[in-house]
Amino acid sequence: MTMVTASFTGFIRTILIIIAVYYLLRFLMRLFAPILVQQMVKKAEQNFNNMNQQYNQQAQQQQYQSQRQQETTKEVPKEKKKVGEYIDFEELD
């Protein structure tokens, strides 16, 4: 088995590649980060609006149901039982 030794030029080359990739990623993030953040904000706003709309619809439905329930209880009065005719009796002596 032979041992492979690292050369100084290979080491320098690797360091330069790492630095180049770092600066390239940094440059690309400066270009695309505002676009990505803007898309995320739009998506969050859309989700918020959808949730708010659903909440408002549910609140309106509950309010409508409670109004209907109150109307039905107000419209139907309880009927009194009719036992029969009232007959006035007079006492005979």
Secondary structure, 3 states (H helix, E strand, C coil): CCCCCCCHHHHHHHHHHHHHHHHHHHHHHHHHHHHHHHHHHHHHHHHHHHHHHHHHHHHHHHHHHHHHHHHHHHHCCCCCCCCCCCCCCCCCC
